[in-house]
């Protein structure tokens, strides 16, 4: 404190003296030398100790002193530059030396002794220091507020109508505020409150009991060492801070806010507390009941058994969940260790290590589950992921639902992708495409919009609307194909003209097999009986496989709808179970060299399937459902699964560079299906030769490359043909040298290119350069971007302002332009945000290509090291792009009201000119640079302003023309471009009727 004085005992002077609190300590207390000004201040400070915050004022009547001296009360005198601090009749301070206080003759009074007058009344708001009657040890002082204040002996005088009787002892202590409290027969006067009005009963002092602690406020307590309590009825323990009405904090904790409670170790509670019983304040409040927890927001709460938990947002709550996090208003994590609920009303209940992100997202009674997207939901599942609005996984394990409205129910090791796709009651199943379904089927796959596999283990439906129903291993291939022919169908025998019939050996083998099945069903835990079923079944199929189907049929049509397809380009079959082409059928009728035996020979010097352990570690449980035929370069020893490789020289490795350890490591290879030679793949489906599939980091298993020398560097991308290229996400390249190097691009046809996001190129040589543009037809070029303004015939202008004026919307146009311009800074940040995303995708594509290149070089070689250096650089750039994107994601967000306003203004402006200005890139059916133009035929007449107009509508304008009618009833019609002759004359203009035309002479008015 500045300029604060207190009274201490001087061993040198053998009396009390006044000193400054800002004076430095000495080995012995000594009296303080004061100049005349400081002397006056010292006396006033002593008096203020009695008349401080309690509102008591000193009585200073009949005071007289010499120049620069002060005398207090009756008959007190002071010499020049001195203060008489002994107070009573005939006290003489002339013997005091300059700048000293309180030295009086021993025969008069004890030094610094103040006596009370007997029964002397004390005026309102005054301190009475009056005539001494006797000598006592120490000081005595009468203090009171209000007239006629009375109190018992040794009582405390505080408040109105109180009085300390003669002889009571008062101890003066330093402080900027004063409170009187009773300590035995003594009254302590010291710092208890700081400028605080009483707040009701009980009216207790602030208590700072611990070392270096501080308590401020009525009933506040700082009990522990270095604790701080501020506010009414606050409590702070050791190393803690509590601020706010009835806030409480214990060891090393912080509680800020009304009824905030941090009564645990090293916790932080900020914001109003939560009632223990709703609508019952008297039951008390709670905020944090676990160690190392954080609760921020009004009525947020971290309950018991939730060490290390965090709750942020109004009414957010974490209970019985160690290291749980609830982020957002009404977000809840309950009985879920290491779980996260982020978003308004997000909820994770009874789900360890799970995450719910998005408004209304939920995870319930699950483990290691992730639900991301508004109203996404996971329940009763393990290792599940639901990504997308209303995506759902229930009662499933190792399941993934990706897309809006996608669901996985009662399934395991399954994936559903595409709007409304579903998987139910299935294992190891995949549904991909809009409203695709896999139901009650194990190891089933359905790809294509509206495709489905139902009650068909190992079924495959490929194509829009394709189906596999009630048949094991059935295949529906092509749009709207249906495979519903079951297994064990006997083929046609041309020698008998009937279906094949089992011979005696086959029947015996079948009976043995069925008997083994019966025994196994009676004792399913017997492994030897299970093996007997496998062996006898294999023996039966060996005898019958050429005549009896072992799996469901492959369908390329739909017999119910009489839909069929030719299977073309079929090579001549060589094995009994191969398909036969038409040439072989024709040759049956040509008997060349009867009775001659023909042979088929397979000759290779390569190591084929001898001692081939490339399918994974035999004893590793993670090695399952893997098959490898041929000599290939495959990650081994790590437990690969869902891996099928057939051929020679294929490289199947998931190589990753770890920047932390500066090393290249191999990961598990899962969900890879490679058929052919010398392909490179991390995952996905590869058929052919010299194809490459790598991944940009999303670990997609939906990549497909079919053909030769195709390069698939994207995610969920498809390459079909020769030398095709895909990059980005969900891109498609079909045809010789077709290229779709960006996200959502489609290139179909030889030499087609879809070079911008969302662009489509269809037809040989078609090129789409504009984002979202469509090039349709042979060598068509689409390079006109969005924003082009069409011709306005009645205006002859393509300026938006002129069109707005013609439409009578100038004011609205100017307002929208002004609004958009006012957000120029935000628009610049939006452009930067888009740039970060674009650059990241470009670097991810380059990284994927370089990872493929790395695997082709010998480790330690110059080429290998150069490739590794590029990988490091791409990873660094990707991190920079991600950091930049994340730094702006909160600004360029629909949650930002300014960004919402900017988007709305842009949309309103586009809608204003919707009939005259394109909002997306153009669809091109030709190429002006090559003189290619096409008619668009079969166009119906347009009905809306933005519809295309056909020739019939244009012809109708020709005959619409104008009708002319004079004063008579005659009507004259002229088509457009026709001439109407007007004969001159002199018409009396006064005789013209309204709506008629007359001819007048020149200068006639």
C-alpha angles and dihedrals in degrees: 000000000000120000095355119149133195138187118249135170114257114211089194095052093032089225143078117282135184117245137172119255089221092060116109120252121258134194090256129026110248134180116268123242111227133183118229094270094049089045090061091047091051093055091046090050091054090049091047090059086068096038103038129111093342089072097244115146128199123249109231107173128149091016118159132170142165124257111315093359134114129215124184129206131353123341095357117146132189132190123228116302091003139108126218104214097166101089123207142081118317093002106162120203097176090102091060115107120231116285095009126114136211104005110142133156115286091224091060105042140339107267113274092003117148120195130203122228115237113261090341108164117238118222122231112285093358137121113224116215104172150161115322119233102179143002119262132174113261123355131315124196137175113218125176145151119219130014123300094008109182130189138162121261114287090015128134120252108215129141130006125333096019133123139180112227126231114284098027114135123234124193115206118215131180124259145115091249132040132217125172116223131168121244107176106297092342130087115217114215112190149111109311107137135026113219094313131152116220114265103201138285134002095043099200128166125254109259125209103181103158128077113277090359128144131207122184124176141038113308090359117149129198099185106162132063113285092359122151124207120181125177141024115332093346123160128204125182129196115327089351137128125213122180128171138042109323092345113162131196130173133188112001092334136130127220119179123172141041110315091353108163124199099163094154136080119288096344131145123217118180123172137026118328126245121245114249088218118030115247091005112099092174090067089069137240138274136196111155126015099169137068124260091012133142126211117178124173141043111313093351112155139196109193134201123302090028105112113173093013126146129209117182125173137042110311092355110154140192118187132174090352121119113212090001122152128207112186121181140030111315091357109156135197113183130176089344118121116209092005130143129210112183124175138041109317091352109162136198114180129177090345119124120210092002133138133211115186124177139044109307094359114153141193117185132180093345139123127223091356128155123198114181125175138049110308092356111158139197122179135172092357140125127215090357131155128198113182121177141041109312091355109160140198120178134174091352140122129218089358131151128201112186122180142030112317093357116152139190117190133180092348141121134213091003138139131203118187129175136049109309095356114155139195118187135171092358142119128212088000131146129201116186125176142043110317091348115159139203111186130178092343134125121214089002126153128194121180125181140049112300090002119141148181116204127185090339118123113210090010123155124200114183121180140035110309093358115151140195113192131183097336129111114234094359121159126208107193121188137014113320094356115149124205111192104139109118130225125270094047113158113230127230116274110210092196091064100024088231139088115290117273124209116250123223095270092050092048091050091050090049092051091050090050094050092047089054089051091053092051092048093049088054092051108022094167092062106102094193091056090048090053089049089058090052095047097045091045091052090050091052093049091048089060097043108028093105092055107025124055114237094194139026119288129271108239127196095175145019119262093193090062094034089242115154138169134202117238103218137187091034114166118223111277118245104185130058090252096047123108115258121227127216093260091060091048091052091049091060089075092052112076108202116174100351117223092016114142116226122205134207117209130194113195126180133150093201122106103257124177101335112132088342109174097163093113091080142274108324095217096040111105090211089061104088141134093015126138129179126184119182136010111308141154103250135160105256136183094037101088108257120200138188087023123145119174125172122175142035134294096012117150111215108176137133101215121186134179115222110207092194095059094027090228141118114237136182121234133197116292108224133168096012121145114183125174118176140030136306096359124149118217141159093187141324130068122315125179121174136019137313092005121150128207119177130156133238093217106285094097093226119182093193098082116121131190119179123174133021133324093353117158118210110182096154138085122259087356130146130214121187122172135023126323093351123159133209131177136165122030128320095358124154130203120180125171139033110325092347111165130203102164099165139058119289092004123146124198117175120174138039114310092358119154129198100184104169135059111279094005124142128206117186123178137035110311095358114154127196112190101160119085108260091002124142125218107193121188141011111335093345116161124211111188104134110111129211119283100055112146118218128224116281104206098200092047106035091211137106096197114118093219092054091048091049090052090050089050091049091242102112095124093048091046093050091049093051092047090049091050092050092047091051089063095052092125091051091048089053090053089048090054090049090049091053089047092055090052093047093048092047092053091048092051092046089054091050090047092053092051092048093049088057090049092050093060091056094060129076113254111259094020122127091250091050093051092047090051091048091052090054091050091053091050093048091050090051092050092047090054090051090050092049092048091050093047092049092049090059101033093093091052098043091051136114086234088068108088092207091054090047089053091050093049091048092051091050092048092048090050092050091048090051090059098030092123093048108030130053116233094193134037119283130268108233125199095177147020121246092195089061097035093248116151131162137194118234105221135190093040115160119219111277119244103182130058090252096048123107115256120228128213093259090063090048092051090051089062090058094062096037092082124141134293121219124199128179132196089296129061096263114119120201119199127199125184120222110288091020120124125242111201117213115198115217124240144127112277122188100241092202089064095054115110123219115283095021132113125226133182117233133184121259116278090016113135 
